[in-house]
């Protein structure tokens, strides 16, 4: 791994051993990557400088894409996601680890909040200001100290530096399930939700 990339990960509080476990930016994809498990209608879309994964808008439900290796070990997942509001209708979106019933960090603009969930159960909520029409970067980390599992998340605008402190963090009362990483979207407002730069790293 180049020194600059390693330095970024160290400053972010995520230590990766070597190359990422998974990386997909869609730019070289001529068709939908076969390793993705899609729950909903997704397509590849040109977006300025490259391709992205687009979640279409109908019917209005919660959708997800599952990617990368199945893991229970300490892991970090990151992505950048863009959604657009329509009037007072706002999208919701997030990323997750350890399968669809695992841990999830979700941005809920209608609540001005970022949330940590285990499955469908909200574990913690913190204030977060989201701006429509901009890319938001998300990083979710699951770490183990002794017999304790800690889940931590960061969320920031893509055109700003990644914050040094976690945006939201909490301890789990039980071990997480084994599963793959996930990205989520609820397209309230009638506009597609765009996903790019899906990445998974081991945490040590």
N, CA, C and O of each residue as an XYZ file, in Angstrom:
816
protein
N       0.859     -1.206      0.000
C       0.000      0.000      0.000
C       0.880      1.235      0.000
O       1.833      1.288      0.778
N       0.609      2.240     -0.840
C       1.398      3.471     -0.829
C       1.401      4.129      0.543
O       0.417      4.048      1.278
N       2.521      4.788      0.890
C       2.650      5.410      2.204
C       1.535      6.400      2.484
O       1.001      6.431      3.592
N       1.174      7.213      1.495
C       0.139      8.235      1.704
C      -1.188      7.597      2.060
O      -1.901      8.097      2.931
N      -1.539      6.475      1.385
C      -2.807      5.801      1.670
C      -2.796      5.210      3.066
O      -3.795      5.268      3.782
N      -1.627      4.623      3.462
C      -1.532      4.053      4.800
C      -1.653      5.132      5.848
O      -2.296      4.930      6.878
N      -1.034      6.292      5.597
C      -1.100      7.398      6.543
C      -2.532      7.862      6.733
O      -2.938      8.163      7.855
N      -3.306      7.925      5.652
C      -4.711      8.331      5.755
C      -5.478      7.372      6.650
O      -6.267      7.794      7.494
N      -5.239      6.057      6.457
C      -5.954      5.068      7.258
C      -5.555      5.159      8.720
O      -6.409      5.035      9.598
N      -4.254      5.377      9.005
C      -3.809      5.494     10.383
C      -4.435      6.705     11.057
O      -4.874      6.629     12.204
N      -4.474      7.829     10.334
C      -5.083      9.032     10.902
C      -6.571      8.849     11.124
O      -7.144      9.460     12.027
N      -7.210      8.007     10.303
C      -8.644      7.782     10.435
C      -8.979      6.813     11.546
O     -10.154      6.610     11.853
N      -7.954      6.198     12.169
C      -8.228      5.261     13.244
C      -8.517      3.867     12.737
O      -9.069      3.049     13.473
N      -8.160      3.575     11.502
C      -8.378      2.256     10.917
C      -7.044      1.755     10.405
O      -6.446      2.392      9.538
N      -6.560      0.630     10.915
C      -5.292      0.081     10.477
C      -5.556     -1.125      9.608
O      -6.128     -2.111     10.073
N      -5.148     -1.065      8.352
C      -5.379     -2.141      7.405
C      -4.084     -2.881      7.143
O      -3.035     -2.263      6.964
N      -4.154     -4.210      7.121
C      -2.992     -5.022      6.816
C      -2.922     -5.222      5.310
O      -3.604     -6.088      4.762
N      -2.086     -4.409      4.631
C      -1.936     -4.575      3.196
C      -3.077     -3.977      2.409
O      -3.684     -2.984      2.809
N      -3.358     -4.607      1.275
C      -4.380     -4.105      0.372
C      -5.776     -4.277      0.960
O      -5.972     -5.092      1.861
N      -6.756     -3.509      0.455
C      -8.130     -3.694      0.935
C      -8.647     -5.094      0.632
O      -8.214     -5.736     -0.325
N      -9.563     -5.550      1.447
C     -10.201     -6.850      1.219
C     -11.134     -6.790      0.018
O     -11.402     -7.804     -0.627
N     -11.624     -5.589     -0.273
C     -12.568     -5.417     -1.380
C     -12.531     -3.958     -1.810
O     -12.421     -3.059     -0.977
N     -12.623     -3.729     -3.114
C     -12.650     -2.367     -3.637
C     -13.404     -2.361     -4.958
O     -13.073     -3.123     -5.867
N     -14.411     -1.509     -5.071
C     -15.209     -1.412     -6.294
C     -15.608      0.046     -6.513
O     -16.354      0.626     -5.724
N     -15.082      0.640     -7.626
C     -15.480      2.014     -7.954
C     -16.312      2.087     -9.235
O     -16.698      3.174     -9.662
N     -16.591      0.927     -9.851
C     -17.495      0.778    -10.998
C     -16.980      1.380    -12.300
O     -17.614      1.187    -13.337
N     -15.865      2.098    -12.294
C     -15.423      2.793    -13.509
C     -15.081      1.832    -14.645
O     -15.308      2.153    -15.811
N     -14.540      0.664    -14.322
C     -14.148     -0.291    -15.352
C     -15.241     -1.323    -15.635
O     -15.062     -2.190    -16.490
N     -16.352     -1.240    -14.936
C     -17.422     -2.224    -15.099
C     -18.198     -1.975    -16.392
O     -18.733     -0.886    -16.599
N     -18.256     -2.976    -17.251
C     -19.047     -2.878    -18.479
C     -20.467     -3.393    -18.267
O     -21.373     -3.103    -19.049
N     -20.643     -4.161    -17.197
C     -21.954     -4.673    -16.804
C     -21.981     -4.715    -15.283
O     -20.961     -4.486    -14.633
N     -23.144     -5.007    -14.717
C     -23.254     -5.070    -13.271
C     -22.298     -6.132    -12.722
O     -22.367     -7.283    -13.153
N     -21.407     -5.783    -11.783
C     -20.484     -6.767    -11.227
C     -21.223     -7.977    -10.635
O     -22.193     -7.825     -9.892
N     -20.747     -9.171    -10.979
C     -21.451    -10.386    -10.585
C     -21.350    -10.676     -9.095
O     -22.146    -11.449     -8.561
N     -20.384    -10.066     -8.416
C     -20.222    -10.348     -6.987
C     -21.224     -9.584     -6.129
O     -21.342     -9.864     -4.936
N     -21.941     -8.636     -6.699
C     -22.929     -7.876     -5.931
C     -24.226     -8.662     -5.803
O     -24.706     -9.247     -6.773
N     -24.790     -8.670     -4.598
C     -26.114     -9.252     -4.385
C     -27.098     -8.092     -4.209
O     -27.037     -7.363     -3.219
N     -27.999     -7.928     -5.174
C     -28.862     -6.753     -5.233
C     -30.258     -7.064     -4.707
O     -30.904     -8.017     -5.141
N     -30.703     -6.250     -3.777
C     -32.084     -6.315     -3.289
C     -32.762     -5.018     -3.694
O     -32.741     -4.040     -2.947
N     -33.363     -5.010     -4.878
C     -33.933     -3.798     -5.447
C     -33.447     -3.618     -6.869
O     -32.658     -4.421     -7.367
N     -33.908     -2.577     -7.519
C     -33.542     -2.324     -8.908
C     -32.395     -1.327     -8.963
O     -32.563     -0.140     -8.681
N     -31.222     -1.838     -9.334
C     -30.020     -1.022     -9.434
C     -29.537     -1.029    -10.879
O     -29.812     -1.965    -11.630
N     -28.813      0.024    -11.264
C     -28.205      0.084    -12.586
C     -26.897      0.854    -12.497
O     -26.664      1.584    -11.533
N     -26.037      0.689    -13.512
C     -24.831      1.485    -13.609
C     -25.141      2.775    -14.359
O     -25.893      2.777    -15.334
N     -24.555      3.862    -13.894
C     -24.875      5.169    -14.461
C     -23.599      5.998    -14.578
O     -22.762      5.979    -13.676
N     -23.445      6.722    -15.681
C     -22.360      7.677    -15.819
C     -22.666      8.910    -14.972
O     -23.773      9.449    -15.006
N     -21.650      9.348    -14.204
C     -21.870     10.499    -13.334
C     -20.637     11.389    -13.358
O     -19.765     11.276    -12.497
N     -20.568     12.263    -14.335
C     -19.455     13.200    -14.408
C     -18.157     12.535    -14.800
O     -17.888     12.354    -15.988
N     -17.341     12.164    -13.818
C     -16.011     11.635    -14.088
C     -15.950     10.113    -14.145
O     -14.882      9.570    -14.427
N     -17.037      9.406    -13.893
C     -16.994      7.949    -13.898
C     -18.355      7.330    -13.695
O     -19.381      8.010    -13.716
N     -18.344      6.012    -13.495
C     -19.593      5.280    -13.299
C     -19.907      5.133    -11.814
O     -19.009      5.110    -10.972
N     -21.194      5.035    -11.512
C     -21.666      4.813    -10.151
C     -22.790      3.788    -10.191
O     -23.329      3.479    -11.254
N     -23.130      3.274     -9.036
C     -24.263      2.368     -8.893
C     -25.477      3.188     -8.489
O     -25.441      3.899     -7.484
N     -26.544      3.095     -9.261
C     -27.739      3.915     -9.020
C     -28.899      3.051     -8.559
O     -29.219      2.044     -9.189
N     -29.523      3.441     -7.469
C     -30.756      2.813     -6.985
C     -31.935      3.594     -7.530
O     -32.070      4.785     -7.250
N     -32.791      2.941     -8.306
C     -33.940      3.634     -8.882
C     -35.039      3.779     -7.841
O     -34.881      3.342     -6.702
N     -36.148      4.389     -8.228
C     -37.034      4.979     -7.221
C     -38.342      4.248     -6.955
O     -39.041      4.611     -6.009
N     -38.705      3.258     -7.723
C     -40.026      2.670     -7.555
C     -39.932      1.151     -7.438
O     -39.104      0.536     -8.111
N     -40.770      0.528     -6.590
C     -41.617      1.155     -5.571
C     -40.786      1.662     -4.398
O     -39.606      1.332     -4.285
N     -41.389      2.454     -3.535
C     -40.682      3.080     -2.427
C     -40.567      2.096     -1.267
O     -41.539      1.840     -0.556
N     -39.364      1.548     -1.088
C     -39.092      0.620     -0.002
C     -37.647      0.800      0.436
O     -36.945      1.680     -0.063
N     -37.199     -0.042      1.378
C     -35.807     -0.077      1.788
C     -35.069     -1.108      0.946
O     -35.481     -2.266      0.880
N     -33.972     -0.691      0.296
C     -33.219     -1.567     -0.587
C     -31.774     -1.667     -0.102
O     -31.292     -0.808      0.636
N     -31.089     -2.736     -0.532
C     -29.682     -2.856     -0.166
C     -28.913     -3.611     -1.224
O     -29.484     -4.333     -2.041
N     -27.611     -3.430     -1.194
C     -26.679     -4.199     -2.015
C     -25.660     -4.808     -1.058
O     -25.152     -4.124     -0.170
N     -25.361     -6.100     -1.240
C     -24.425     -6.831     -0.400
C     -23.165     -7.102     -1.216
O     -23.253     -7.459     -2.391
N     -21.991     -6.934     -0.599
C     -20.746     -7.045     -1.355
C     -19.604     -7.499     -0.441
O     -19.688     -7.422      0.784
N     -18.528     -7.979     -1.089
C     -17.320     -8.334     -0.368
C     -17.392     -9.681      0.326
O     -18.392    -10.389      0.210
N     -16.324    -10.042      1.055
C     -16.271    -11.339      1.735
C     -17.153    -11.370      2.975
O     -17.423    -10.337      3.588
N     -17.596    -12.565      3.332
C     -18.359    -12.756      4.568
C     -17.387    -12.789      5.734
O     -16.425    -13.557      5.724
N     -17.635    -11.956      6.746
C     -16.696    -11.831      7.862
C     -17.417    -11.642      9.185
O     -18.549    -11.161      9.241
N     -16.719    -12.041     10.262
C     -17.102    -11.696     11.614
C     -15.978    -10.938     12.301
O     -16.192    -10.279     13.319
N     -14.756    -11.037     11.728
C     -13.589    -10.404     12.308
C     -13.722     -8.878     12.254
O     -14.543     -8.356     11.500
N     -12.913     -8.157     13.058
C     -12.921     -6.689     13.004
C     -12.706     -6.176     11.581
O     -11.764     -6.582     10.901
N     -13.577     -5.292     11.146
C     -13.624     -4.877      9.744
C     -14.070     -3.428      9.647
O     -14.796     -2.930     10.508
N     -13.630     -2.756      8.589
C     -14.092     -1.411      8.260
C     -14.669     -1.412      6.862
O     -14.096     -2.011      5.952
N     -15.803     -0.745      6.678
C     -16.392     -0.569      5.352
C     -16.583      0.926      5.116
O     -16.921      1.672      6.034
N     -16.365      1.350      3.882
C     -16.565      2.759      3.546
C     -17.187      2.877      2.165
O     -17.098      1.963      1.345
N     -17.814      4.011      1.925
C     -18.448      4.282      0.635
C     -18.761      5.763      0.566
O     -18.738      6.469      1.574
N     -19.053      6.220     -0.643
C     -19.628      7.562     -0.768
C     -20.984      7.425     -1.439
O     -21.165      6.645     -2.374
N     -21.928      8.204     -0.936
C     -23.325      8.056     -1.334
C     -23.915      9.448     -1.565
O     -23.639     10.393     -0.826
N     -24.735      9.541     -2.615
C     -25.397     10.810     -2.912
C     -26.898     10.607     -3.034
O     -27.365      9.677     -3.691
N     -27.641     11.494     -2.387
C     -29.088     11.512     -2.506
C     -29.564     12.940     -2.685
O     -28.844     13.882     -2.353
N     -30.781     13.111     -3.212
C     -31.349     14.438     -3.429
C     -32.742     14.498     -2.822
O     -33.530     13.561     -2.949
N     -33.029     15.596     -2.172
C     -34.360     15.784     -1.600
C     -35.312     16.324     -2.660
O     -34.888     16.801     -3.713
N     -36.597     16.242     -2.364
C     -37.634     16.820     -3.209
C     -38.668     17.437     -2.290
O     -39.454     16.738     -1.651
N     -38.654     18.764     -2.235
C     -39.520     19.441     -1.278
C     -39.130     19.069      0.138
O     -37.988     19.271      0.550
N     -40.088     18.522      0.886
C     -39.819     18.085      2.256
C     -39.608     16.583      2.355
O     -39.665     16.017      3.446
N     -39.366     15.937      1.226
C     -39.093     14.506      1.215
C     -37.588     14.296      1.063
O     -36.959     14.866      0.172
N     -37.026     13.481      1.933
C     -35.589     13.287      1.973
C     -35.246     11.797      1.849
O     -35.971     10.948      2.367
N     -34.146     11.484      1.166
C     -33.719     10.091      1.133
C     -33.121      9.691      2.476
O     -32.804     10.547      3.302
N     -32.969      8.401      2.687
C     -32.194      7.865      3.812
C     -31.245      6.826      3.227
O     -31.597      6.124      2.279
N     -30.044      6.728      3.788
C     -29.063      5.818      3.204
C     -28.005      5.463      4.244
O     -27.884      6.125      5.275
N     -27.232      4.397      3.957
C     -26.199      4.017      4.906
C     -25.367      2.854      4.417
O     -25.529      2.378      3.293
N     -24.462      2.401      5.291
C     -23.620      1.245      5.026
C     -23.652      0.325      6.238
O     -24.001      0.742      7.342
N     -23.281     -0.938      6.013
C     -23.356     -1.898      7.104
C     -22.285     -2.968      7.022
O     -21.602     -3.111      6.008
N     -22.150     -3.722      8.113
C     -21.230     -4.840      8.216
C     -21.954     -6.056      8.760
O     -22.944     -5.932      9.481
N     -21.454     -7.234      8.409
C     -21.937     -8.491      8.981
C     -23.355     -8.836      8.561
O     -24.148     -9.329      9.363
N     -23.672     -8.572      7.286
C     -24.936     -9.021      6.725
C     -26.087     -8.060      6.943
O     -25.945     -7.030      7.602
N     -27.232     -8.417      6.376
C     -28.401     -7.526      6.435
C     -28.971     -7.421      7.846
O     -29.720     -6.490      8.140
N     -28.627     -8.366      8.723
C     -29.062     -8.295     10.122
C     -27.946     -7.799     11.028
O     -28.062     -7.853     12.252
N     -26.858     -7.314     10.421
C     -25.719     -6.849     11.197
C     -25.824     -5.393     11.590
O     -26.923     -4.865     11.757
N     -24.665     -4.733     11.741
C     -24.639     -3.341     12.179
C     -24.736     -2.416     10.974
O     -24.179     -2.709      9.915
N     -25.433     -1.316     11.130
C     -25.676     -0.365     10.046
C     -25.501      1.051     10.579
O     -25.947      1.368     11.682
N     -24.853      1.897      9.792
C     -24.853      3.339     10.046
C     -25.734      3.987      8.997
O     -25.481      3.840      7.801
N     -26.758      4.699      9.422
C     -27.745      5.262      8.503
C     -27.842      6.768      8.687
O     -27.942      7.266      9.808
N     -27.810      7.485      7.566
C     -28.063      8.925      7.565
C     -29.557      9.137      7.349
O     -30.121      8.665      6.362
N     -30.193      9.850      8.275
C     -31.632     10.125      8.204
C     -31.841     11.637      8.160
O     -32.050     12.261      9.200
N     -31.786     12.238      6.951
C     -31.895     13.692      6.851
C     -33.209     14.247      7.412
O     -33.228     15.370      7.915
N     -34.298     13.488      7.337
C     -35.568     13.986      7.866
C     -35.510     14.193      9.375
O     -36.309     14.947      9.930
N     -34.559     13.519     10.048
C     -34.375     13.660     11.491
C     -33.155     14.511     11.827
O     -32.876     14.768     12.998
N     -32.411     14.958     10.773
C     -31.119     15.614     10.996
C     -30.246     14.757     11.892
O     -29.679     15.238     12.873
N     -30.145     13.479     11.543
C     -29.497     12.536     12.439
C     -28.697     11.478     11.682
O     -28.972     11.175     10.521
N     -27.706     10.930     12.371
C     -27.026      9.711     11.956
C     -27.336      8.666     13.023
O     -27.338      8.965     14.217
N     -27.598      7.444     12.582
C     -28.050      6.400     13.493
C     -27.178      5.159     13.351
O     -26.700      4.849     12.260
N     -26.974      4.453     14.459
C     -26.389      3.124     14.447
C     -27.492      2.124     14.749
O     -28.267      2.298     15.690
N     -27.554      1.071     13.936
C     -28.581      0.062     14.111
C     -27.944     -1.318     14.162
O     -26.864     -1.532     13.612
N     -28.608     -2.240     14.817
C     -28.315     -3.662     14.717
C     -29.572     -4.302     14.161
O     -30.583     -4.421     14.853
N     -29.500     -4.716     12.897
C     -30.718     -5.145     12.216
C     -31.659     -3.965     12.075
O     -31.299     -2.956     11.469
N     -32.847     -4.074     12.621
C     -33.826     -2.979     12.564
C     -33.904     -2.201     13.876
O     -34.708     -1.277     14.002
N     -33.069     -2.571     14.856
C     -33.099     -1.917     16.163
C     -32.121     -0.760     16.208
O     -30.928     -0.952     15.972
N     -32.601      0.438     16.507
C     -31.733      1.611     16.622
C     -30.988      1.552     17.950
O     -31.598      1.486     19.017
N     -29.640      1.575     17.867
C     -28.805      1.518     19.061
C     -28.479      2.906     19.592
O     -28.429      3.116     20.804
N     -28.258      3.851     18.689
C     -27.850      5.201     19.097
C     -28.139      6.176     17.973
O     -28.107      5.815     16.797
N     -28.423      7.418     18.348
C     -28.685      8.496     17.396
C     -27.886      9.728     17.795
O     -27.814     10.083     18.971
N     -27.277     10.383     16.786
C     -26.541     11.624     17.021
C     -26.980     12.652     15.976
O     -27.394     12.274     14.880
N     -26.897     13.940     16.296
C     -27.238     14.970     15.299
C     -26.276     14.923     14.116
O     -25.082     14.674     14.281
N     -26.807     15.164     12.929
C     -25.973     15.230     11.727
C     -26.685     16.095     10.698
O     -27.872     15.911     10.432
N     -25.942     17.051     10.115
C     -26.505     17.943      9.101
C     -26.111     17.447      7.727
O     -24.925     17.359      7.409
N     -27.087     17.127      6.922
C     -26.886     16.618      5.566
C     -27.282     17.691      4.568
O     -28.188     18.485      4.823
N     -26.593     17.710      3.419
C     -26.902     18.681      2.370
C     -27.303     17.949      1.103
O     -26.562     17.100      0.606
N     -28.466     18.275      0.586
C     -28.966     17.623     -0.621
C     -28.052     17.877     -1.812
O     -27.430     18.933     -1.919
N     -27.981     16.888     -2.709
C     -27.227     17.045     -3.934
C     -25.727     16.946     -3.788
O     -25.004     17.241     -4.740
N     -25.229     16.542     -2.629
C     -23.788     16.405     -2.407
C     -23.464     14.953     -2.047
O     -24.311     14.215     -1.543
N     -22.216     14.564     -2.319
C     -21.740     13.238     -1.931
C     -21.384     13.243     -0.447
O     -20.703     14.146      0.039
N     -21.849     12.233      0.255
C     -21.511     12.030      1.661
C     -20.640     10.786      1.770
O     -20.988      9.731      1.238
N     -19.519     10.906      2.452
C     -18.670      9.744      2.699
C     -19.015      9.135      4.053
O     -19.235      9.844      5.035
N     -19.055      7.829      4.080
C     -19.383      7.097      5.297
C     -18.284      6.079      5.563
O     -17.767      5.458      4.634
N     -17.930      5.908      6.825
C     -17.020      4.847      7.249
C     -17.596      4.193      8.503
O     -17.959      4.878      9.459
N     -17.674      2.876      8.490
C     -18.214      2.127      9.626
C     -17.179      1.091     10.026
O     -16.692      0.336      9.184
N     -16.841      1.051     11.311
C     -15.811      0.145     11.813
C     -16.378     -0.712     12.935
O     -17.104     -0.227     13.803
N     -16.033     -1.988     12.901
C     -16.418     -2.925     13.959
C     -15.133     -3.491     14.542
O     -14.373     -4.160     13.841
N     -14.887     -3.226     15.827
C     -13.646     -3.637     16.474
C     -13.940     -4.439     17.735
O     -15.022     -4.334     18.313
N     -12.960     -5.245     18.155
C     -13.132     -6.077     19.342
C     -11.989     -5.828     20.312
O     -10.818     -5.865     19.935
N     -12.345     -5.573     21.572
C     -11.385     -5.430     22.657
C     -11.796     -6.387     23.765
O     -12.815     -6.187     24.427
N     -10.994     -7.429     23.959
C     -11.387     -8.457     24.916
C     -12.626     -9.168     24.413
O     -12.639     -9.697     23.301
N     -13.675     -9.180     25.233
C     -14.936     -9.787     24.800
C     -15.961     -8.740     24.385
O     -17.145     -9.044     24.232
N     -15.498     -7.503     24.203
C     -16.405     -6.402     23.875
C     -16.266     -6.027     22.398
O     -15.156     -5.888     21.883
N     -17.417     -5.865     21.720
C     -17.458     -5.388     20.339
C     -17.913     -3.933     20.333
O     -18.902     -3.579     20.975
N     -17.181     -3.095     19.602
C     -17.517     -1.680     19.491
C     -17.759     -1.331     18.035
O     -16.956     -1.677     17.168
N     -18.856     -0.649     17.761
C     -19.169     -0.202     16.409
C     -19.086      1.322     16.389
O     -19.648      1.998     17.251
N     -18.372      1.853     15.387
C     -18.138      3.294     15.294
C     -18.322      3.747     13.857
O     -17.997      3.019     12.920
N     -18.843      4.951     13.690
C     -19.072      5.455     12.344
C     -18.672      6.908     12.191
O     -18.761      7.704     13.127
N     -18.224      7.237     10.976
C     -17.974      8.623     10.604
C     -18.799      8.960      9.376
O     -19.018      8.106      8.517
N     -19.256     10.197      9.292
C     -19.963     10.695      8.119
C     -19.525     12.132      7.880
O     -19.499     12.948      8.802
N     -19.180     12.431      6.624
C     -18.715     13.776      6.304
C     -18.937     14.060      4.828
O     -19.029     13.135      4.021
N     -19.024     15.329      4.476
C     -19.178     15.706      3.073
C     -17.932     15.334      2.295
O     -16.816     15.494      2.788
N     -18.119     14.837      1.080
C     -17.015     14.312      0.292
C     -15.988     15.378     -0.067
O     -14.828     15.050     -0.315
N     -16.386     16.637     -0.098
C     -15.451     17.703     -0.458
C     -14.740     18.290      0.753
O     -14.110     19.342      0.647
N     -14.831     17.625      1.905
C     -14.132     18.056      3.117
C     -13.261     16.904      3.616
O     -13.408     15.765      3.173
N     -12.355     17.215      4.542
C     -11.469     16.200      5.106
C     -12.225     15.270      6.043
O     -13.194     15.666      6.691
N     -11.767     14.036      6.101
C     -12.367     13.092      7.041
C     -12.070     13.533      8.472
O     -10.917     13.824      8.792
N     -13.072     13.588      9.334
C     -12.834     14.001     10.721
C     -11.979     12.978     11.471
O     -12.015     11.787     11.161
N     -11.221     13.441     12.446
C     -10.386     12.543     13.234
C     -11.213     11.764     14.263
O     -10.872     10.633     14.609
N     -12.280     12.361     14.739
C     -13.104     11.717     15.755
C     -14.266     10.977     15.105
O     -14.734     11.364     14.035
N     -14.722      9.928     15.744
C     -15.902      9.218     15.266
C     -17.139     10.092     15.436
O     -17.272     10.799     16.434
N     -18.024     10.044     14.478
C     -19.284     10.786     14.555
C     -20.224     10.147     15.558
O     -20.962     10.837     16.260
N     -20.192      8.809     15.622
C     -21.104      8.068     16.485
C     -20.458      6.737     16.829
O     -19.810      6.130     15.977
N     -20.622      6.270     18.066
C     -20.026      5.008     18.486
C     -20.808      4.419     19.649
O     -21.382      5.149     20.458
N     -20.825      3.089     19.727
C     -21.456      2.420     20.866
C     -20.940      0.988     20.961
O     -20.372      0.459     20.006
N     -21.141      0.370     22.115
C     -20.773     -1.026     22.336
C     -21.968     -1.927     22.072
O     -23.112     -1.550     22.328
N     -21.696     -3.112     21.563
C     -22.747     -4.092     21.324
C     -22.903     -4.995     22.530
O     -21.920     -5.334     23.190
N     -24.128     -5.383     22.817
C     -24.388     -6.281     23.931
C     -24.211     -7.743     23.548
O     -24.196     -8.619     24.412
N     -24.076     -8.008     22.238
C     -23.894     -9.365     21.765
C     -22.959     -9.360     20.569
O     -22.801     -8.332     19.910
N     -22.339    -10.498     20.280
C     -21.448    -10.590     19.140
C     -22.238    -10.435     17.852
O     -23.359    -10.935     17.760
N     -21.682     -9.753     16.855
C     -22.394     -9.579     15.591
C     -22.450    -10.886     14.817
O     -21.626    -11.769     15.051
N     -23.402    -11.031     13.902
C     -23.469    -12.233     13.074
C     -22.350    -12.245     12.029
O     -21.673    -11.238     11.825
N     -22.166    -13.364     11.387
C     -21.234    -13.454     10.263
C     -21.969    -12.995      9.009
O     -23.120    -13.373      8.794
N     -21.317    -12.184      8.179
C     -21.985    -11.734      6.964
C     -21.133    -10.781      6.160
O     -20.026    -10.424      6.563
N     -21.662    -10.367      5.008
C     -20.973     -9.475      4.084
C     -21.335     -8.019      4.378
O     -22.283     -7.734      5.110
N     -20.569     -7.116      3.799
C     -20.858     -5.695      3.930
C     -22.094     -5.324      3.111
O     -22.463     -6.023      2.166
N     -22.721     -4.221      3.489
C     -23.960     -3.791      2.833
C     -23.949     -2.278      2.613
O     -23.256     -1.537      3.311
N     -24.733     -1.842      1.628
C     -25.048     -0.432      1.433
C     -26.559     -0.335      1.259
O     -27.165     -1.195      0.619
N     -27.169      0.698      1.820
C     -28.622      0.787      1.936
C     -29.142      2.093      1.364
O     -28.435      3.100      1.341
N     -30.394      2.065      0.900
C     -31.030      3.283      0.443
C     -32.540      3.210      0.522
O     -33.143      2.177      0.230
N     -33.149      4.323      0.922
C     -34.608      4.495      0.880
C     -34.847      5.784      0.098
O     -34.638      6.869      0.640
N     -35.282      5.696     -1.166
C     -35.330      6.875     -2.037
C     -36.574      7.738     -1.856
O     -37.301      7.992     -2.816
N     -36.821      8.191     -0.623
C     -37.865      9.195     -0.436
C     -37.522     10.420     -1.276
O     -36.353     10.789     -1.386
N     -38.520     11.045     -1.862
C     -38.287     12.231     -2.668
C     -38.288     11.952     -4.158
O     -38.295     12.883     -4.963
N     -38.281     10.666     -4.540
C     -38.423     10.327     -5.944
C     -37.179     10.439     -6.784
O     -37.267     10.377     -8.011
N     -36.001     10.604     -6.165
C     -34.753     10.697     -6.915
C     -33.882      9.475     -6.649
O     -33.941      8.905     -5.560
N     -33.074      9.063     -7.629
C     -32.173      7.932     -7.405
C     -31.165      8.226     -6.299
O     -30.832      9.382     -6.036
N     -30.686      7.170     -5.660
C     -29.582      7.256     -4.711
C     -28.367      6.628     -5.387
O     -28.455      5.525     -5.927
N     -27.231      7.332     -5.357
C     -26.021      6.896     -6.044
C     -24.988      6.387     -5.042
O     -24.813      6.967     -3.971
N     -24.302      5.292     -5.402
C     -23.284      4.675     -4.547
C     -21.984      4.548     -5.329
O     -21.997      4.252     -6.524
N     -20.862      4.773     -4.651
C     -19.563      4.649     -5.315
C     -18.487      4.356     -4.265
O     -18.696      4.531     -3.065
N     -17.331      3.904     -4.759
C     -16.145      3.683     -3.936
C     -16.424      2.769     -2.741
O     -16.117      3.109     -1.599
N     -17.004      1.614     -3.024
C     -17.230      0.618     -1.983
C     -15.898     -0.002     -1.596
O     -15.155     -0.458     -2.466
N     -15.584     -0.027     -0.307
C     -14.283     -0.514      0.149
C     -14.418     -1.231      1.489
O     -15.176     -0.806      2.360
N     -13.675     -2.320      1.640
C     -13.633     -3.081      2.885
C     -12.178     -3.274      3.277
O     -11.347     -3.631      2.442
N     -11.864     -3.036      4.562
C     -10.516     -3.235      5.096
C     -10.586     -4.053      6.375
O     -11.562     -3.979      7.122
N      -9.538     -4.834      6.617
C      -9.375     -5.488      7.908
C      -8.926     -4.445      8.932
O      -8.206     -3.509      8.585
N      -9.342     -4.596     10.176
C      -8.972     -3.681     11.264
C      -8.149     -4.466     12.280
O      -8.521     -5.572     12.673
N      -7.016     -3.878     12.706
C      -6.131     -4.531     13.675
C      -5.778     -3.570     14.787
O      -5.040     -3.930     15.704
